[in-house]
Amino acid sequence: MDELRKIDLNLLLTLHALLTEKHVTRAAVRLYRSQPAVSHALAQLRAHFDDPLLVRRDGKMALTIRAQGLLPALDSALTELNTLIGAPEFDPSTARRAFRIAMSDYAARIVLPLLVSHTRKAAPGFDLAISQGSREMMLAQLEDGELDLALGIFPDARGDIQKEDLFPEQFICLADREYLPAGRNLTLEEWLDKPHVMLGLKPDSVDEIEKALAAKGLKRHICVALPHWSAAVRLLPGTDLVLTVASRSVTPERYHESLRRFAPPIKLPGFSYVQAWHARKDRDPAHQWLRSVIRKSTESFTNLDE
């Protein structure tokens, strides 16, 4: 406890805002303080920790190694302290919180509308900031405290990253009927010969489809790689392109009548769509409530034939 006497606890709130935002002005807005006051606090914090904490790198502010180590512990400590001195029971109808959630446009279409609808009614003081990133980036941001929650597929999540399965998924294919055999699906050889559309944040992404093909010594021709499922579907009518995607991303009413949906001619493993968070958020009542809402919002997504 002797170390606590050496620092104004309000500075810890400022430190958390600075390390999270990586920007003095944004931290000031978040804290409802002036920019000079936050700059002065940063100078005090640098002196206390004997470390610059924030440094300019490639035109942006970045955390020092010491600051990277401080953020997870600080985030956890402030959450615990807020729970300790806060109201004994969490009431979503009166709570005010801002959550940063990462998800793909797939989840933004099928999960986000249900989530927003529920929170606007039950927790109108909740603000949601939605971002998109690669799986690796999402996991790193959860570790660093830049995200509160991430929705996606995270087979490589380890350590303090917690996961909860939301619903099962499987892959389906879409293509223009004119370029498919009449009365039957494509053979594996025909499917591999087709030009494919791949969904991924990076053109060289290696997803479950590529891994399954590589395991059998196979490779498909990626003709178009892009990160937006809705745009991908619009590329198919009138072309010989094939799209292989998660089944719920392309319900019949959402794609052109010229397209045909069919099963991939190779066994592709199903997967679980999950929500992931850092263990330091486990006991945060507001975070627990948000996770429960997401879980309930996806309870109906159990039938893969929907």
C-alpha positions, 0 to 999 in steps of 0.5 A: 500500500505504500506505493499508492501513497506516492501517486494521486489515484486520479492520475491512474484514470488519466493513465488508462485513458492515455494508454487506451486512446494513444492520443492526448486530445482523445484522452482529454475528450474521454475524461471531460478534461482540457488538453493542457490538463491531460498533457500536464498529467502525462508529464507527471506520469512519465516522471512517476514511472520514469518512462515516456509511456507514449512515444511518436512512431511512424507519425502516430503515438505508440505505447512503450514496452513499459506502458504495454505491460501497465495497461492490462494490469491497470485495466483489471485494477480499475474494473475491480475498484469500480465494482468495489465502490460502485452500486451493489447491483448492476442495473442496465436500465440506468448504467452508462458504458461504452463498449468497443466490439470487433466483428466482421460484416457477417456478424454485423448483419446477423448479430448486431441488429439483434444486439442493438435492438435489445440494448436500446430498450434495456440499456439505453446508456450503452454505447457500442463502437464497432470495428473490424480486423483480422483474427490476429489483430482482434486477439492482440487488441483484446490482450492490450485492452483496446477491445472489450469483446470480439466476435468471430472464429478464434481457434488460436486463442490462448492464455487469458483470452476467454471464449464462449461458443455462440452457434455452429456454422458450415460452408456453402457455395453460390454461383450463377446457374448458367455456369453450373451443370444442369441437374447436378452439382459441381464435381471436385475437379470442376469446382477446383477449375472454377475461378473463386471469390475469397472473403478475407481482410488480407488477399493472402489470408489462409482460412479454414477452406484453404487449410482443408484443401492444403491438407489434401494437397489441393489448391483453388484459383482465387480470382477475386479476394475482398473483405465484404460478403455483401459485395462478394455476392453481387459479383456472381450474377452473370459470371463464372465465379464461385463463392464459398462462405458461411451459410448464414451470410447468404440467405435466399432472400438476399441473393439474386434469383440467378444464383444457385446454392449448393454444398461444396464438393469437398468435406469442409469442417464446420466451425463454432462462431464465438465471442471472446474477451480477456479474463480481466473482464470476467467479473465486470457486471456490465460486460457480463450483461452484454455477453449474456445479451449476445448469447441470447440474441444468437440462441435461435441460430442452432439450426444449420439449415436456417 
